[in-house]
Every structure is written in structure tokens, then in C-alpha cells.
Amino acid sequence: MSAYKELETRFRRMGALGQATGMLHWDMSVMMPPGGAAARAEQLAVLKVLAHEMLTHPALGELLDKASGEQGLDDWQRANLHEMRRSWLHATAVPAALVEALTKASAASEQVWRLARPAADFKMLLPYMAEVLRLSRETAKVKAARLDLGLYDALLDQYEPGMRSARIDALFGGLAEFLPGFLARAMEAQAKRPPIQKLPGPFPAEKQRALGRQLMQALGFDFAHGRLDESAHPFTGGIPDDVRITTRYDEDDFTRGLMGVLHETGHALYERGLPTRWRLQPVGDARGMALHESQSLLMEMQACRSRGFVHFAAPLMRAAFDGIGPPWDAENVYRLYTRVEPGFIRVDADEVTYPAHVILRYRLERAMIAGDLDLADLPGAWNDGMKALLGITPPDDRLGCLQDIHWPDGAWGYFPTYTLGALAAAQLFQAAKRAEPAIEPGIARGDFRPLLAWLAANVHAKGSRATTDEIMQEATGAKLGDAAFRAHLQSRYIDDRG
């Protein structure tokens, strides 16, 4: 067996082990009773350590060196070898004991967060999250030394390969300057349009669930290879052949749960579209979280908040909740879905204010990783940042620094990919509509097949064969930037006279 084929065999086993770990984590977040937390933390830690031991086996480095000199490898195999080495470099930087400790600490912290968030009790979570932060810093230090990166960039590279904070600073700095003025203009334009009529509730969760499933199918979700559940924080888990998505329901406002469903469906469609030939190989994985978030935000924000889609979906919403009267007219629903208003919760934010939520988290987590912000001071720093960026101050930590699961769960360096994804979503949707005229009429009929076909060919089927910038360049004619995003906001929130 050639060195490369031996590597494929080893990584296939590691891939399967990683998928099993992912399913256990999904179960922990959705189905597991609270009493199983300690046992589940032990299980996850053991599986993570086993995977780490396999990836850091002394023979692996030798096999990578030998395979790099082999002749006859095609482009996909070469790309797979590149991704194997990248995974190996990250793994060999971190001692197994640190992997185990961080996994256990994150699992314990996540369970406490589920109690602390509804209680708005940051002090309850503080010691658990402090341990996660301490271990995340240790991970950053050893990876930074191995990869010759700064502390934050070493964590960021786990989620968006090749992305660096210097580039994010430039993109986010421009947005931070642009958005406050644009927000004021958008709200001024909004005030000149007919007032939004509130949709009368209540909206039973079961009816919300049925509507969500109906629209998931319109987008192209295959329930033979996935399912919809409920969790404290919406997320996508599972594996490409069994994608698990979740949302949460508010019986006073069904739009929150529904937009969560549409967002996570975008993630699921990306996972389902990854190249089948390369299942369980690194090159068959999603490229990175910027592209992953682009797929969810493209569906949720670009396509499903378009006037055409809302005119398709509004009668379905009316029927689902037995709605009557003018509030259920499609134009009113469209104004509701495109309403701009600063709010406390990131996942409920409109697309104009959403980047501010992400910029805040990015700044705070960089400061905490660098040691410039003490975790105990996070609530105050969060509130100050919200006031500076959006002009509002959360009344409690449930609506402030406790709202996201990411930091308690150990996902440091993840947050900037949300707004990078929003930029990519606008750029990809713009290119898709330009390339395929059937996309917009299809969306207006609830037929997402033209859009999904374009995304499958230009994003999903690429896996990790190329970098994010290379995929964006090939699909749109330009590297990732913010021009399309700004143009989209101008078109929808200023120029629209409807």
C-alpha cells in the first residue's frame, strides 16, 4: 500500500470517530437528561483523546513526508494530502492531556450555561467558563508556537483556515465606520413606509414546527437524511448523511424560530452537498466556517427575506396559524421580516445590525485571549460595547453576555466567521442571480432548485479542495470582500420603494 493510501485509511477511521463524537454532542444538546452530563463529558473526552492519539501517531508524520513525494496523485488527492498535513500540524501542537482537559471543561461549562442563561446569573457560570478560557489560552499558546501565528490567529485558523485577524480588522473596521450612518438612513427610510402591523399570536410551537418543516422541504432539505429538533441555542450537527438541525420557539413571535430553521437549513444543505466521493476525508469537509455561515445566511437573509420569497411564504404562514386580516398581507409580512431595529439578541438581529453584534464579540474575545480583559469584567465590557455600537444597553446578562453558547462551549475564534459569512453570502447570491436567471423567479414560487444547483456546483461540491478566496474567486470573480454586502443593504433598505 502506498503512503498516500495508508493515510486515506487512517483518516477514514478518524473521520468516522469524529462523526460519532459529533452525534454524541448533538444528543447532549438536544436529548440527554441533565443527569447524564458527567458521563457524557467523560465519553467525549475519551473519544477526543483517541482521535488525537491517532492523528499524532509517530508514523503519521513519516507517511505525510513519503506521500508528498509520490507520483500520480490527482488534484483532489494532492488537496487531501494538504488538508491532512494541516490537521496533523494543529493536532501535534497540543498535548493529549490538554485536549482531554479542554473537552471535559467545555462539556461541564456548557451544562452550567444552560442553567445560568435563563437565570441571568453570570456568576454561576464564571468559574466554569474561566477554566475553559484558561485552557483555550493554553491551546492558543502551543498552536501559535507550532504554526508561527499570534495567539488569536492560532484559534481562528481552526475555524477559517488561512484567515488572519489583520484582514478581519480591515474588513470590520470599514463596516464599523459604515454601519452606524447606514443604520440611521435605513431607519429613516423605514419610517416613511407604511407602519408594520404586528402579527397576532399566540403561535403554538407545534404549528411553528409544521410550518418550519414545510419551508425546509421547499428549500431542498431531505428528511430521509436529517431531522429538526429543539435546543437552547439553534445549531446544525450530525453528519452529511444524517444532518441534525435545531431551533427554539417563542409562542409570542414565530418569526424567531422560523428564521432559525431557515438559517440552519442553509448549513444542512451545505453539509448534504459536500462531495460524496470524499466522505470521511479532510478534503471532503466544508472549507471553513466563513463559507459555512455564508450558506446559512444566504438562505436566511438573502433568499428568504427577499420580497419574492415572502410573497410565496406569507399565505403558508397565514394558513399555518389561521391568520386573518391585513397583518397577514404579504407586503406587511415583508416589512416585518426586513424591519431594522437595534436589539439585544444576535440570532434575532436584522442584517443591518447583525455585524455589530459580531464585531463586539470579536473584539471582546481577542481581548480575553490576549489577557487584556478579565473574564469577570466581561458583563460590563459587553454592555459598554453594545451601547457604543448599537446605542442600547442590555438590562441583564441573559440578554447580554450569556446569550451565546460559543465561549462556554470552548469555541474561541469562531465569532468573526458569522460576518465573514454574511459578506460571502451577499457576494455569492449576487453572482448566482447574475449567472442563472431562473433563480429569483424560482424562489418566488418556492422552488429553490435553480439556486441549490448553482450552489452545489460552485460551493458545496468543492469541499476543501481550494481556499475560501479561491472558491470565491472562481464563483464570483473576486476574493471575499464587502462590496456586494454594502450594495445589497443599499438596494433592500434604502432604494426599495415598495
Summary of the structure (lengths in Angstrom):
residues: 498
radius of gyration: 22.4
end to end distance: 64.9
largest distance: 70.6
contacts: 1678
relative contact order: 0.12
helix: 69%
strand: 3%
